[in-house]
Amino acid sequence: MKLTAADTLRCRASSNPPHDLELSVDDAVFARFRDLIYREAGIALTDMKKALLVGRLAGRLRELGLPSLESYYAIVSDPAAADERKRMLDRICTNETQFFRDGRYPEAYQYCKANPSAFTNICRVAVSQLGEGKAAVEDAILAETARENSRMQTFISYLSVIGVCTPMIGLLGTVTGMIRAFAVLGSQGIGDPSSLSAAIGEVLVATASGLFIAIPAFGSYYFLRNRAAKVLHDIQDTLAGLLRKMPYEKLAGVHIGDDELYAADPEWWTGDQATAEPSQA
């Protein structure tokens, strides 16, 4: 009988946790975790985050009685282990959520700025607008989401260009091959089938080459486009949870972040009242 991911977790958790955990991760295993975390949460881990990954997941490995991060990846990568993937992401994302739980919004801003990704870029912009009110935060999230979507689609759209252009290139080869085939027929008739076959072969190879490249390119384009849309949707859902019950009234007028503010009071304004009307140009 094949064990499911949930059965495996229960079996592991019921055993005695090992004391000789492999508290290290090689490049291949880290790359798998990095790709999984990016797919699920839109968070990009750099190579310098290996120690963070080990430190955040070591406790969970002990709870499950797993000997290494590689064995833990085998569990969380199972499509049926959605709950365990959520636990993993909660541990990896502790910094972002803890900042909001503790009300340390300037630190959340600096963390997001130091760890750029689709999620942290949108979160950083949202945090920087907390002092401007709920409407400003929502507008900022929409604007930054559109910017991130544009950035992703810029690279993904190249696949569409490849999918459109390669059949045209193949068609060009088809046309030149047909020209050659008719030239053979015009000069030699059908008495020499080998020359005619070579020209027809050129036509078929050109057509097949264009389709061979275009079909995977189009498939990859639509897959990545839909995947990017899902990632951005999940990011918005996550931010909605982080910003729920946000005390905007207590943050009114607060400037969070290190962006310089250029707008100042009008030059004719001093104190609480205007001393003079602005001059008319």
N, C-alpha and C positions, 0 to 999 in steps of 0.2 A: 504494500500500500504506500502510495506516495504522500509524503508529509507536505502540508501547505506551509506558507511562511508563518502563519499564526501558530501552527503546531510546533514548528521549529523554535519559535520564541519561547513558548511555554516549556518545552523540554530543556532549553538552555537555562532559563531562569530558575528552574527547579533544581538544577545541579549546583554543586559548590563552585563559586567563581574562582578562576585561577589566580594565583598570586604572581605568575611570571608572564604578565601581559607584554606583548611586543609593542612597546610604546615608541614606535617609529613607523614611518611610512615611506615606501620607495616611490619613485617618480610615476611609475605606471599606475599604482593604486591611487595615489593622490590625484592623478589626471582623471581617473574614473569618478572619484568623489566630486572633483571640481566640475566636471561636465554634468553630473547628476544634480548637484546643487544649483547650477546655473539654469538647467532645464526646469527645475521645480520652482525656484524662487527668483530667478533673474539676478542672483548675487554671484559676482565673479571673484574667485579666490586666486590671488597671485601665488607664485611659488614660495614667497616669503611667509605664507599663511599655513605652512605645514605644521608648525608647532601649535598654532591655534587649533587646527583640526584635531590633532592628537589630544590636546588638553581638553577640548570640549567633549570629545566622544569617549575618553578613557573611562569615565564614570559609568556610561551606559554599557560599555563592554563588560565591566565588572558585574553590573546588574544581570546581564544575560549569560555570563560565564563564557564569553567568547575569548579566544586566545589572541586574535589580531584584528586589525582594521580590515584586512582582506576578507576575513570570514564575515565581518559585519556588513561589508558591501554586498556580499552574496545575498544577504537577507533584504537589505533596503532596496536593492535593485529589482527585487521580485515585484511584478505588477500588482500582486495581491497584498503587498505589505504597505498599503497607503498610510495606515496609522503609525507604523514605525518610521516611515519617511517624515511624517509630520513631527514626531518626537525628535528626530535627528535635526530637522530644520529649526525647531525651537531651541535646541542647544547651540546650533551654529549662530543663530540670530539673537542670542541672549543680549548682546550689547545694544542693538537697536531697540528691542522691546523694553529693556531695563531702563534705558534713558527716559522713555515715556512714562514708565511706572513711577520713577523717582522725580519726574518733573525737571530733569536736567536737559533742557532743550538746547542750550548752547553747546553742550558736549555732544548731543545727538547731531547737531549741525556739523561740528568739526569731524566727527567720526565719518559721517556720510561724505564729506569733502575729501577726506584722506583715503576713502575706499570707493572709488568711482565705479558704478555699475548702473544698469537701468533703474534698479530699485532705489539705490542710494541717491542718484541724481534727482529723481522725482521727490524723494523724501526730503532732501536738503532744501529744495525750493519751497516745499510746503512748510517746513519749519521756519524758514526765513520770513514767511508771510504771516506767522501766527499773531503778531502784534497788529496786523491790519484787519483782522476779523475773519469770520468763517467764509464769507463770499470771496474775499481776496485769496484765501487758501485754496478754495475749490477752483477758482479761475487759474491759479498758478499750477495746480496739479494737471488740469486739462491742457494748458499750454506746454508744460514740460513733457507730458505724455505724448503730445503731438510731435514735439521735437525729437524725442527718443524713437518714436515710430518712424519718423522721417529718416533718422540716422540708420536704423535697421533696414528700412526699405531701400535705401540708397545702394547698399551692398547686395541685397537680395535681388533687386531689379536687374542686375547684370546677368543672372541666370535666365531671366525672361528674354533679354537681348540675345543671348547665345541661342536660346530655343527658337527665336524668330529668324536669326541670321543664318544659322547652319543649314537649314533646308534650302535657303536661297543659294548658298554656295554650292550645295549638292545639285540644285537645279541648273546652275551654271555649268557644272561638270556634265550633267545630262545633256544639255544643249550642245556643248562642244563635242561630246561623244556621238550624238546623232548627226551632227554636221560631218564628222569623220566617216560615219557609217554610210551616209548618202554619197559622200565623195568616192568611197570605195565602189559602191554600186554604179556610180556614173562612169568610172574609169575602167572597171574590170567586170562589171555585170555580176552575175551570181556564180560565175565559174570558179571563183576562189573563196570558198566559205570561211577559210581560216582568217583572212583579213577582215571579213565582215564580222565574224565572231569576236575578234579582239576589240573592235569598235563598240559592239553591243555590250561586251563585258565592261568596258570603260563607263558606259551609261549606267549600268546596274551598280557598279562599285560606287560611283559618285552619289547616286540616290541613296543607297544603303548607308553610306558614311554620314550624310547629312541627317538622316533619321536616327542613326545610332547615337549621335551626340544630342540631337534636339529632344528626344523623348525623355531621357534622364534629366536633362536641364529643366524641362517644363515640370516634371514630377517634383524635382527638388525645390523649384521656385514656389509652387503652391503649398508644399509641405512646410517650408520655412516661413512663408508669409502667414499661414494659419497659426504656426507655432508662435511667431512673434506677437500676433494678435492675442493669443491666449496668455502669453507671459505678461503683456501689458494689462490685460483684464485682471489677472491675478494680483498684480502689483497694486492696482487701484482698490481691489477688495481688501488687501492687506493694510493699505494706508487708511482706508475707511475705518477699519477696526482700531488702528492706532489713534486716530483722531476723534473717535467717538467719545462724547462727554468732555471734550476739550474745554477748559475754562477760558474761553476767549475774552470774557470781561475782565479777568485778572491779568491778561497779557496785553490789554489794549495799549497801543503806543510803544510797546517794547520793540526794540530793533535787535534781532538775532542774526548773527553772522558778521563777516568782516567786509562786506561790500560797502563801499563808500556811498553816503547819501549826499547828493549834490543840491537838492532843493532846499532853499532857505526862505526865511520870512521876506516879504517885500521890503525894499530899501526904505520906503516911507513909513514902515510900521515900527513903533517902539513901545515897549511895555505892553499894556493890555488894550490900549486904544490907538487908533490911527491918528498921528499928529498932522497929517496932511494928505490931501487927495493925490492920487497919482497924476502926473502931468500928462496931458493929452498930446500925442504926437501930431 
